[in-house]
Amino acid sequence: MKSDRLLAILLLLQTRGRVPAEELAAELEVSARTIYRDIEALSAAGVPVYAERGRHGGITLLPGYRTDVTGLTADEARALFVLTAPGPHSALGLDSALASALRKVMAALPAPHRPAADLTSRRILVDPDRWLPGPRTEADLDVLHTAVFADRRLRIRYRHGGDSRPHTYTVDPYGLVNKAGVWYLVADRRGSPALFRADRIAAATALEDPVRRRAGVELADVWQTLRRRVEERNRDVRVTARVHRSRLGMFTRIVAPVLAAPLGTEADENSAGDDEEAEGADRPEGGEGGEGAEEDWVTARLAFSSLPGVVVLLQFGPWVRVVDPPEAIDELLRRVRETAALYDVQHGSTPSDGAAPAPEEAPGPS
């Protein structure tokens, strides 16, 4: 609606000051010609708005002009009060500021919208943390927060996953991102985007040097690039497994990141032959089809970045069995034998038949 667009232009000009017509057009998804017509309409309504020509020109309001009009609709007011859990705000020292801000917004709302906004805050809660996240090192965000808002470079001591020795990097921060309860520093390192888990930063120092970000690049742009890079990471090890229906829910939740296709798709006849080779293996009981009934099993297609990643399937015991490729089966057998040998030695018994000799030390995570 034109009235909504006029209000949006007014609020954008109050927030940003001088804004080129092309930028307003892109933000509001209209043409620059439409923006100029809207500016004429605002001016005719008494708003002191005008256009400045030239290289650094744009549309601006008369200096000092402000309006208290918010134009919040009922749905917009409710949206502000869909609260998240206090974790991210507390980590930034903003939990009390959030509560204070919401009280002020509530007081400023038109009276008809206040009951709906209050009810929303008591009936809807968004908690971004995962279930049972386990113990986690608390991230020290103070220095990172300071450098991000002061536009200064950072020198960090960072420990990569699987590496006990920290490395020193000088980075140019774009900002901080909280994803599923985990804080990340998004920065450029030597002009290329890089992602750092805040709880793996052993030490951080804000330098006196001003930050050197790439021109025209914002935090959201870099985050999308890094997120795609993580999600599209090569997953060349393709594994076919059979999952008992009684464990489908748990299986789907745990291995969702490595599922290459929806469960049960591409369940061709060839997989049946692979299952026949495992007829001697113990099978879970239960299910309408009885013990070992074929209809009690669903085909799962998985994609891992490396062969040792298949070890995650061992946690399901006899409820999940890998049927292809042979290398994945061999990797699982090797891990089972190493674990059995470890406990045989621990209890002073002789390693089981077919078990590998006990390793000199417990195998570490892949």
Secondary structure, DSSP 8 states (H G I E B T S, - for coil): -HHHHHHHHHHHHHHHSSB-HHHHHHHHTS-HHHHHHHHHHHHHTT--EEEE-STT-EEEE-TT---------HHHHHHHT-EE-SHHHHHTT-HHHHHHHHHHHHHHS-GGGHHHHHHHHHH-EE--S-SS---------HHHHHHHHHTEEEEEEE--TT--S-EEEEEEEEEEEEETTEEEEEEEETTEEEEEEGGGEEEEEEEEEE----TT--HHHHHHHHHHHHHT----EEEEEEEEGGGHHHHHHHHGGGB-S-TTTT--THHHHHHHTTTTS-----STT-TT-GGGEEEEEEEESSGGGGGGGGGGGGGEEEEE-HHHHHHHHHHHHHHHHHHHHHTT----TT-----SS-----
